[in-house]
Amino acid sequence: MMIRSTVSALPVPFDDGELRIPGRRRERRRLIEQDRQAARQAELYLLGELLTDASDLVRAGWVQHCWFAVRDERGTRRRIGPRNLQDLDGNRVSEVCMVGAIVQAAGGVDRAGTEPVHRAIDLTWATLYDTPMRSCPSSSVRLAYIHDLIAWNDAAGRTADDAAILLSAAARRAPEERATEAETLI
């Protein structure tokens, strides 16, 4: 035995005084774009804060030719890089390179693959080379950014002040990026 459906389409009430369907779609798209822009502005504000914290970390203790330095319970300094990250377990980071400072400011190595770290690296690289920040570079491009920043950090004659100044400049640039984004809201 076959059961027939008794559900039928009900007419949608329409008030001539309200927006017509295309107008509502246009308004919905405008509001979605406005939300996207507001989220972008919030992201850039947080990036500015993260980069300011990274600059403070560099000023507190900076290192070259590794990502981090730790001191064990005896006060012995150990350099930490990509091949011995496990040595960070239970040890307090005492010194950071510029990229390591970004990772530490975001919460440590467990947060290295997060979007805030990626975006902070993008903004720092764009500041170093005085170029526009790309919205979403590929992983290979971002890896090249990291290599460039590490090479810059490790260059002979580079100082902690140089690294801290670059991170501070990137932090100051975040509001400028927000201003550029805000102009498109209207």
C-alpha positions as CSV (number, residue, x, y, z in Angstrom):
1,M,0.0,0.0,0.0
2,M,1.4,3.4,-1.0
3,I,1.0,6.4,1.3
4,R,0.5,9.8,-0.4
5,S,2.1,12.9,1.0
6,T,-0.4,15.5,2.2
7,V,2.2,18.3,2.5
8,S,1.8,21.0,0.0
9,A,3.7,24.2,-0.6
10,L,2.2,27.1,1.3
11,P,2.4,30.5,-0.3
12,V,5.0,32.8,1.3
13,P,3.3,35.9,2.7
14,F,4.6,39.0,0.8
15,D,4.1,42.5,2.0
16,D,4.6,45.1,-0.7
17,G,6.1,47.5,1.9
18,E,9.0,45.1,2.7
19,L,12.1,44.5,0.6
20,R,11.5,42.4,-2.5
21,I,13.4,39.1,-2.7
22,P,16.3,40.5,-4.8
23,G,16.6,43.3,-2.3
24,R,16.7,40.9,0.6
25,R,19.4,38.9,-1.0
26,R,21.5,42.0,-1.7
27,E,21.1,43.1,1.9
28,R,22.1,39.6,3.1
29,R,25.2,39.6,0.9
30,R,26.0,43.1,2.2
31,L,25.7,42.0,5.8
32,I,27.8,38.9,5.2
33,E,30.5,41.0,3.7
34,Q,30.3,43.5,6.6
35,D,30.7,40.5,9.0
36,R,33.7,39.2,7.1
37,Q,35.3,42.7,7.2
38,A,34.7,43.0,10.9
39,A,36.3,39.6,11.5
40,R,39.3,40.6,9.4
41,Q,39.7,43.8,11.5
42,A,39.5,41.8,14.7
43,E,42.1,39.4,13.4
44,L,44.5,42.2,12.5
45,Y,44.0,43.8,16.0
46,L,44.9,40.4,17.6
47,L,47.9,40.1,15.2
48,G,49.1,43.5,16.4
49,E,48.9,42.3,20.0
50,L,50.7,39.0,19.2
51,L,53.5,40.8,17.4
52,T,53.9,43.3,20.2
53,D,54.2,40.4,22.6
54,A,56.7,38.8,20.3
55,S,58.8,42.0,20.2
56,D,58.8,42.0,24.1
57,L,60.0,38.4,24.1
58,V,62.9,39.3,21.8
59,R,63.9,42.2,24.0
60,A,63.8,39.9,27.0
61,G,66.2,37.3,25.3
62,W,67.2,36.9,21.7
63,V,69.1,34.1,20.0
64,Q,70.5,33.4,16.5
65,H,71.0,30.1,14.6
66,C,68.2,28.3,16.5
67,W,64.6,28.9,17.4
68,F,64.7,28.9,21.1
69,A,67.2,28.6,24.0
70,V,66.3,27.0,27.3
71,R,68.1,26.7,30.6
72,D,67.8,23.5,32.5
73,E,67.7,23.1,36.3
74,R,71.5,23.5,36.5
75,G,71.4,26.7,34.4
76,T,73.0,25.1,31.3
77,R,71.8,26.7,28.1
78,R,70.6,24.5,25.3
79,R,69.7,25.6,21.8
80,I,66.5,24.3,20.4
81,G,65.7,24.0,16.7
82,P,63.5,21.8,14.5
83,R,65.4,18.6,15.2
84,N,65.2,18.8,19.0
85,L,61.9,20.5,19.8
86,Q,61.1,17.7,22.2
87,D,63.8,19.2,24.5
88,L,61.4,22.0,25.2
89,D,59.3,19.7,27.4
90,G,59.3,21.0,30.9
91,N,61.9,23.7,30.2
92,R,61.2,27.4,30.3
93,V,62.2,29.2,27.1
94,S,64.8,31.9,28.0
95,E,65.7,33.2,24.5
96,V,63.9,33.3,21.1
97,C,64.7,34.1,17.5
98,M,62.3,36.3,15.7
99,V,60.1,33.5,14.4
100,G,60.4,31.6,17.7
101,A,59.1,34.8,19.4
102,I,56.0,34.8,17.2
103,V,55.4,31.1,18.1
104,Q,56.0,31.7,21.8
105,A,53.7,34.8,21.9
106,A,50.9,32.7,20.3
107,G,51.2,30.1,23.1
108,G,54.2,27.9,22.2
109,V,55.2,25.2,19.8
110,D,51.7,23.5,20.0
111,R,50.3,26.6,18.4
112,A,52.9,26.9,15.6
113,G,50.5,25.6,12.9
114,T,47.6,28.0,13.8
115,E,46.3,30.8,11.7
116,P,47.4,33.6,14.1
117,V,51.0,32.4,13.8
118,H,50.7,32.1,10.0
119,R,49.2,35.5,9.7
120,A,51.8,37.1,12.0
121,I,54.6,35.5,9.9
122,D,52.9,36.9,6.7
123,L,52.6,40.4,8.2
124,T,56.2,40.4,9.5
125,W,57.5,39.3,6.1
126,A,55.4,41.9,4.3
127,T,56.7,44.5,6.7
128,L,60.3,43.4,6.2
129,Y,60.0,43.6,2.4
130,D,57.6,46.6,2.4
131,T,55.0,44.7,0.3
132,P,51.3,44.2,0.6
133,M,50.2,41.4,2.9
134,R,48.9,38.5,0.8
135,S,45.5,37.2,2.0
136,C,46.3,33.5,1.9
137,P,49.7,32.4,0.6
138,S,50.2,28.7,-0.1
139,S,52.1,26.6,2.4
140,S,55.2,26.7,0.2
141,V,55.1,30.5,0.0
142,R,54.7,30.7,3.8
143,L,57.6,28.3,4.3
144,A,59.7,30.6,2.1
145,Y,58.6,33.5,4.3
146,I,59.8,31.6,7.3
147,H,63.1,30.9,5.7
148,D,63.6,34.5,4.7
149,L,62.7,35.7,8.3
150,I,65.1,33.2,9.9
151,A,67.9,34.1,7.4
152,W,67.3,37.8,8.2
153,N,67.3,37.1,12.0
154,D,70.6,35.0,11.7
155,A,72.5,37.5,9.5
156,A,75.9,38.6,10.8
157,G,75.7,41.9,12.6
158,R,72.0,41.6,13.3
159,T,71.0,42.6,16.8
160,A,68.1,41.9,19.2
161,D,67.0,45.5,18.7
162,D,66.8,45.0,14.9
163,A,64.5,42.0,15.4
164,A,62.4,43.7,18.1
165,I,62.1,46.8,15.9
166,L,60.9,44.8,12.9
167,L,58.3,43.0,15.0
168,S,57.1,46.3,16.5
169,A,56.9,47.8,13.0
170,A,54.7,44.8,11.9
171,A,52.5,45.3,15.0
172,R,52.1,49.0,14.1
173,R,51.3,48.0,10.5
174,A,48.3,45.9,11.6
175,P,46.1,49.0,12.3
176,E,47.1,50.4,8.9
177,E,45.8,47.2,7.3
178,R,42.6,47.6,9.4
179,A,42.2,51.2,8.0
180,T,42.6,49.9,4.5
181,E,40.0,47.2,5.1
182,A,37.6,49.6,6.8
183,E,37.5,51.9,3.8
184,T,35.9,49.0,1.8
185,L,33.1,48.6,4.4
186,I,31.3,51.7,3.2
